[in-house]
Amino acid sequence: MKLKLFILTLFISTLTFAQSKGTITGVLTDKDSNNETLPFANVLLKGTAINATTDIDGKYTLNAPAGNYVIQFSFIGYESVELPVTVKSNETVTLNKALGSASYKLEDVVITTNVNKQKETALLLEQKNAVEIKQSIGSQELARKGVSDVATAVTKTTGITKQEGSGNIFVRGLGDRYNSTTMNGLPIPSNDPEKKNLNLEIFSTDIVEYISIDKVYNGKIYGDFAGGNVDIVSKDYKGAGFLKLDIGTKVNSNAIAQDNFKLQSGISRLGFTNKSIPDNALTQYNYSSMQQRKLTPIANSFGISGGKSFNVGSQGKLSLFATASFSNDFSSKSDGTAKASVNGNGIANKNFEKYSELKYETNTTGMANIGYKINNANKVNFNSLYINTSTQSTEEYYGYIVDIANDGNGLIRRFNYEKNSLWINQLLGDHTINDRSKLNWGVSYNKIDGNMPDRVQNIFRNEATGYQLSSISAPDNHRYFQKLKEDELAVNASYDYKFNKDEAGDYKGKFTFGYNGRMKSRGFQATQFNLKANNGYTNTVVDPNNLDLFYNAANFNNNYFSIATFRGNSQVYNALDPQTYSGDQMVNGAFLNTEYRFEKLTAILGLRGEQISQKVNWYTQLGGIGNDKLEKTAFLPSVIMKYELNDKQNLRLGASKTYTLPQFKERALFVYEEVLQVKVGNPFLYESDDYNLDLKWEMFPKSDELISVTAFGKYILNPMNEVTISSSSNDISFINTGNYGYVAGGEIEYRKQLFSTDTENSKKLSAGLNASYLYSNQELNTNKVNSETNYQVDFTNKTSKFTGASDLLLNTDLTFFNEWNAKKSNLTTTIAYSYFSDRVNAIGTNGKGDLVDKAFGSLDFVAKSKLTERLGLGLVVKNMLNPAINRVQENATGDVNVLSYKKGMTASLSLNYQF
């Protein structure tokens, strides 16, 4: 009986004590960082053992018995704050506070807590708190989704797709010309003479801390903007020393199925082979062999990275990070067909019932980052990045070629080899002058060498006696040499000044004024040597797999064939002069942004002015010697507003005016011949003006969750497009196709943790979805084109969608995370699916319909495991559905499939060990 009474008394006492507890909760913010939330700060009830640490959103919660207390907020390097607080039974007290360091002198303490922007939660926190409208994707999310390059990385964000077979991206349906690329805020050049932006596939995610995508313009960005700006933020190492080794292997189902995966011999598998025009190229046959070698199409990769930090004096720190890697890749297009020069009735001058491509690619990357924190107020960084890429391929087209192989017995074979090297050097500075003022600056020098050394093309007819080389036209069989060199110097500088301090010591306003300047110079040259069989040898039977038996020094000396450029043979004094164009561009921009916080509303008014000068000179077979100059003075206003509906929701608005420049090669009278199409420049091409509007609602239910809805619209004056002009070979040129065009659409993004088995999230299932719907329309004005240029066009339709614009874009993923062994081991598995609907590739003319890339989806599986504290393993399977990739020409009589192939499924296995 006494025992029962004791238990009953204990139960009542416990219940009474539990019911007498209350809760203190709130959010801590950083007064020195625009009141961003402050994670990992300490919260303590003085004189008790009751304490907590703020989470990634700066939130804390304490449970304490009813009574009077003193609560203490502290964070290393910040002034501690103590406040009285009364806890009442069964009630919640909300207490928010901003901590600052302005009146606190830190002498001998080293701050060791840093926000890791590689993490999804940290980037979501930054997105929530920022006034600018942006999206970011960090290395943690990239690893989870099995992403290995920047081009694929940006397609995992809302409203962005990548053009099939290239690193060219489309942002909200707007292609290469409407976008820009920077690294750490400084511009980087293109390695492709036809493109404005660098191929983002060459950037390995090993060098990336996170990628920021601005789809809403602000005055700090160059005005050549309409779709978006991709900023690659390189790794800035801050932690303890480490050394990491990575190895991997990869195989493509199409490539491994090839019995003869053959490429042209004489090219190193490391991708550093340099070829140049041989000596006496017109009078002697000194060209390299056209023999092919068989390769085993199993790719491999290896990399090493390391970093270490050193204390320098009482406040300084030197941080070093370096990485070096090499990877290769084999791929193959199978089950292919192709057509070219299709007229309005669907009849093709080239109809290839068999089309295939074998490709071998390499990427060698080296990066070094040196960061020196002089003290808590001053820091400088130096980044140097070198990337060498190469692509070697064999393309084959078998079928009908008008006037060459009218019986469907033609064969076109092209050997391609491209080698590009990029060298980026950046010096960056960050200086806090006082609690009001901050200075940021950056200087960069970038250099591109882009070469296509010795492209080889041959055309054959398969007769009863065997294969014969075509001799209808001199360029049918040729060797082509191309070089591109570009140098760019860029400077950024901005100065922040805060004003209007309130009673709490917070500044409501901030002026940011600065300067951006870039100066780039490009040189491009190309020479094609046409090898034509002479009379008496035009029907010689050859072995397509051993053309050295025909093209050799002995046969050249015996007059079997001749060599000439477009200028003529060796009898012409300037026959070896290449086709050239050069370009110089200078942009000087100054801006003033005024930011002000009105309680829950924060607004940024931006005013930017730019002076642009672009000069192009050429010496080509089409235009002779010529030049052209484009100059523009641009005044670019912008406004961004953020309204905090509550601590979890924001409403945002962005409006701006920008412009779009043509590129050097688009304005140079230069002809570039591909197998299926010919492109020619247009000196009459000029810039477009763009008007942009965005409205966005977003909610952050938890630190790793997001719901957002965006509506956007763009109005473009004098839009530019690729169109087919009236010519004997249906050339494609770059044209201001009408007076106006517009784009409107909506985007949704949803990230949700579906469930977790415990409070520490050691087992959790999460999902992500982003989708966008787009409507685009532009005027097609035949009279405008014919009056403004020397070209003639006849548009099939009066209006068109923008090229590259898909009505529907979709990315979704499902991830399961499992952690064990005291958090030393884990497994992350992800299923990811991407889809885009039909999109226009080129606008139809002369009765022909538009060229349209048909819709398809891609399904990937990713498994990443940390087996031990130091050993990791990864498995990635891409393109599991292996859909057919189709391009059609729309015609009144029905769609004509002009290109079709399958890429195959790719599986890769990786292993890493960290010392």
Secondary structure, DSSP 4 states (H G I P E B T S, - for coil): -HHHHHHHHHHHHHHHHHHTEEEEEEEEEEGGGTTEE-TT-EEEETTSS-EEE--TTSEEEEEEESEEEEEEEE-TTS--EEEEEEE-TT-EEE--EEE--TT---SS--------TTSHHHHHHHHHH-SS--EEEEHHHHHHTT--BHHHHHTTSTTEEE-TTSS-EEETTB-GGGEEEEETTEE---SSTT-SS--GGGSBGGGEEEEEEE-S--TTS-SB-SSEEEEEEE----SS-EEEEEEEEEEEHHHHT-S--EEESS--TTS-----PPTTTTTS--PPP--EEE---EEEEEEEEEEEEEEETTTEEEEEEEEEEEEEEEEEEEEEEEEEEE-TTS-EEEEEEEEEEEEEEEEEEEEEEEEEEEETTEEEEEEEEEEEEEEEEEEEEEEEETTTEEEEEEEEEEEEEEEEEEEEEEEEEEEE-SSSEEEEEEEEEEEEEEEEEEEEEEEEEEETTEEEE--SSGGGSEEEEEEEEEEEEEEEEEEEEEEEE-TTS-EEEEEEEEEEEEEEEEEEEEEEEEEEEPTT-TT-EE-TT-GGGTSSHHHHHTTSEEEEBTTBSTTSTTTTPPEEEEEEEEEEEEEEEEEEEETTEEEEEEEEEEEEEEEEEEEETTTEEEEEEEEEEEEEEEEEEEEESSSSEEEEEEEEEEEEPPPHHHHS--EEE-SS-EEE--TT---EEEEEEEEEEEE-SSTT-EEEEEEEEEEEES-EEEEE-SSTT--EEEEE--SEEEEEEEEEEEEEEEEESSTT-SEEEEEEEEEEEEEEEEE--HHHHHHHSS----BSSSEEPPBT-BSEEEEEEEEEEEEETTTTEEEEEEEEEEEE--EEEEB-BTT---EEEPPEEEEEEEEEEE-SSSEEEEEEEE-TT-PEEEEEE--TT--EEEEEEE---EEEEEEEEE-
